[in-house]
Amino acid sequence: MNSIQMTGKTVEDAIEIAIRELDAERDEVEIDVVSRGKSGVFGIGSEPAKVVVTRISKGVLASENVLDDSSSEDVSVSQGDVIESGRETINKLIEFMGVDVTSNLRRADNEDGGGPLFEIEGDDSGLLIGRKGETLRSFQFLVRFLVGRNMGQRTNVSVDVEGYDDRRKQSLHNLAERVSQRVVRTGRSIELEPMNPRERRLVHMFLADESGVYTESSGSGSDRKIVIFPS
């Protein structure tokens, strides 16, 4: 399951933002209201509402998509099976692309997604990162799709290239901290650059417990971005 802690002007605002960030429907999540917030007086002493929204795992895909019609057995996949399928899938894609890189299992259980994390290294690693990590995200999406199809269920295989993902995460954390301090100091909201859904989730999480600010997402598509507001 994927969980995200979110703040908003109201509980409903926080829930809607969290659902959009999780790319889920209302009936696919569980909602825990942490705080309903305070309106304050003329904005003084106000506090944002805070919720924790958890996406409920859909588990095994519908049997007609992954099993023979005559089969009635449940699909059971071990972590070892997912790791082996991930390793094989990544190596086949690398070979198909003709890039000079190698892959290794960095962690069997990734702290972000719960699944295995593979690290790719080599002379052509930059080609797999792309502009702002776009190629890496596409590569990981393809790996997850192929492994999921092979396993017969949704998987959380993660891929990093030369530590790019860790560096990007730290960069986002530093940015969120720096901008939030500026928002508190000036009392004015600040828009961040457009980000992909995962990066927006990270910024929301970084600032969820930060006093004096709250975050919302605005815009649509590739222009969707985080706005940090004074609270």
C-alpha positions in Angstrom: 0.0 0.0 0.0 1.1 3.6 -0.7 0.4 6.2 2.0 0.7 10.0 1.9 0.2 12.6 4.5 -1.3 15.8 3.2 -2.4 19.2 4.4 -5.0 21.6 3.0 -7.2 24.5 4.0 -9.9 22.0 4.8 -10.1 18.3 5.4 -11.8 17.8 2.0 -9.1 19.9 0.2 -6.4 17.8 1.8 -8.2 14.6 0.8 -8.7 15.7 -2.8 -5.0 16.7 -3.1 -3.8 13.4 -1.7 -6.0 11.4 -4.0 -4.7 13.2 -7.0 -1.1 12.7 -5.9 -1.7 9.0 -5.4 -3.5 8.9 -8.8 -6.3 7.0 -7.2 -10.1 7.1 -7.0 -12.0 7.9 -3.8 -13.1 4.2 -3.4 -9.5 3.0 -3.7 -8.2 4.8 -0.6 -8.6 4.7 3.2 -8.6 8.2 4.9 -7.4 9.0 8.4 -8.1 12.6 9.6 -5.2 13.7 11.7 -6.3 17.2 12.3 -9.3 19.3 11.1 -7.2 22.5 11.3 -8.1 25.9 12.7 -9.4 28.9 10.8 -7.8 31.5 13.2 -8.7 35.1 13.3 -7.9 37.2 10.2 -5.5 34.4 9.3 -3.6 34.6 12.6 -3.3 31.3 14.5 -4.7 29.3 11.6 -3.6 25.7 11.1 -4.1 23.6 8.0 -6.2 20.4 8.1 -4.0 17.2 7.9 -5.0 13.8 6.7 -3.2 10.5 5.9 -4.6 8.8 2.8 -3.6 5.2 2.0 -4.1 3.6 -1.4 -5.5 0.1 -0.9 -3.6 -2.5 -2.9 -5.6 -4.1 -5.5 -3.5 -7.2 -5.1 -3.8 -9.8 -7.8 -5.1 -8.7 -11.2 -8.3 -10.1 -12.4 -8.0 -13.8 -13.1 -9.2 -13.6 -16.7 -6.2 -11.4 -17.4 -3.5 -13.6 -15.9 -4.8 -17.1 -15.5 -6.2 -19.7 -17.8 -10.0 -19.7 -17.7 -10.0 -23.2 -16.2 -7.7 -22.3 -13.3 -9.2 -21.4 -9.9 -6.0 -21.2 -7.9 -4.8 -18.0 -6.3 -1.6 -16.4 -7.6 1.2 -16.4 -5.0 4.4 -14.7 -5.8 7.5 -14.6 -3.5 9.9 -11.6 -3.2 12.6 -13.9 -4.7 10.4 -14.4 -7.8 10.0 -10.7 -8.2 13.7 -10.0 -7.8 14.6 -12.7 -10.3 12.0 -11.4 -12.8 13.2 -7.8 -12.3 16.8 -8.8 -12.8 16.0 -10.7 -16.0 13.8 -8.0 -17.4 16.3 -5.2 -16.7 19.1 -7.2 -18.3 17.0 -7.9 -21.4 16.1 -4.3 -21.8 19.7 -3.2 -21.4 20.8 -5.7 -24.1 18.0 -4.6 -26.4 18.9 -0.9 -26.0 22.6 -1.7 -26.7 23.9 0.5 -23.8 27.1 -0.1 -21.9 25.8 -0.6 -18.4 25.3 -3.3 -15.8 22.6 -3.8 -13.1 22.8 -5.0 -9.6 20.4 -5.5 -6.8 20.9 -2.7 -4.2 18.2 -3.6 -1.8 15.7 -6.4 -1.6 13.1 -4.1 0.0 13.1 -0.5 -1.1 12.1 1.9 1.6 10.0 3.9 -0.8 8.0 1.3 -2.6 8.5 -1.9 -0.6 9.8 -3.9 -3.5 13.4 -4.6 -4.8 15.6 -1.7 -5.8 18.1 -2.3 -8.7 21.1 0.0 -9.4 22.3 0.6 -12.9 25.9 1.7 -13.5 28.2 2.1 -16.5 29.6 4.4 -19.2 26.2 4.9 -20.8 24.3 5.5 -17.6 23.6 9.1 -18.5 21.5 7.9 -21.4 19.2 6.0 -19.0 18.7 9.1 -16.8 17.7 11.6 -19.5 16.5 15.2 -19.0 15.4 15.6 -15.4 15.2 11.8 -15.0 12.5 11.4 -17.6 14.2 8.4 -19.3 14.7 6.8 -16.0 11.1 7.1 -15.0 10.0 5.7 -18.4 12.5 2.8 -18.0 11.2 2.0 -14.5 7.6 2.1 -15.7 8.4 -0.4 -18.5 10.2 -2.6 -16.0 7.3 -2.6 -13.6 4.8 -3.3 -16.4 6.8 -6.2 -17.8 7.5 -7.7 -14.4 3.9 -7.3 -13.3 2.7 -9.0 -16.5 5.2 -11.9 -15.9 4.2 -12.2 -12.2 0.5 -11.9 -12.8 0.1 -9.0 -10.3 1.2 -5.5 -9.7 4.8 -5.1 -8.5 6.9 -2.3 -7.0 10.3 -2.9 -8.7 12.4 0.3 -8.5 15.3 1.3 -10.6 18.0 3.9 -10.0 21.0 4.9 -12.1 24.3 5.9 -10.6 22.5 7.1 -7.4 20.5 9.7 -9.4 17.3 9.1 -7.5 18.9 9.5 -4.1 20.6 12.8 -5.3 17.3 14.1 -6.7 15.5 13.2 -3.4 18.1 15.1 -1.4 17.9 18.1 -3.8 14.1 18.2 -3.4 14.4 18.0 0.4 16.9 20.9 0.4 14.7 22.9 -2.0 11.5 22.3 0.1 13.3 23.4 3.3 14.9 26.5 1.7 11.6 27.7 0.1 9.5 27.0 3.2 11.8 29.1 5.3 11.5 31.9 2.8 7.7 31.6 2.8 7.6 31.8 6.6 10.0 34.8 6.5 8.1 36.8 3.8 4.6 35.6 4.5 4.0 35.0 0.8 3.3 31.8 -1.1 5.8 30.5 -3.6 5.3 28.2 -6.6 7.9 25.5 -7.3 8.9 24.3 -10.7 6.6 21.7 -12.4 7.3 18.2 -11.0 6.2 14.6 -11.7 3.7 13.0 -9.3 6.4 11.2 -7.3 8.4 14.3 -6.8 5.3 16.2 -5.7 4.5 13.5 -3.2 8.0 13.8 -1.7 7.7 17.6 -1.3 4.3 17.2 0.3 5.8 14.6 2.7 8.9 16.7 3.5 6.8 19.7 4.5 3.8 17.8 6.1 5.1 18.4 9.6 6.8 21.8 8.9 5.3 24.5 11.1 4.3 27.7 9.5 3.5 26.4 6.0 1.2 24.0 4.1 1.4 22.7 0.5 -1.1 22.3 -2.3 -0.7 21.2 -5.9 -1.9 23.4 -8.8 -2.0 23.2 -12.6 -2.5 20.1 -14.7 -0.5 17.6 -16.8 3.2 18.3 -17.2 2.7 21.8 -15.7 1.4 20.5 -12.3 3.4 22.0 -9.5 3.6 22.5 -5.7 2.6 25.8 -4.1 3.9 26.4 -0.6 1.6 28.7 1.5 2.2 30.4 4.9 -0.2 29.1 7.5 
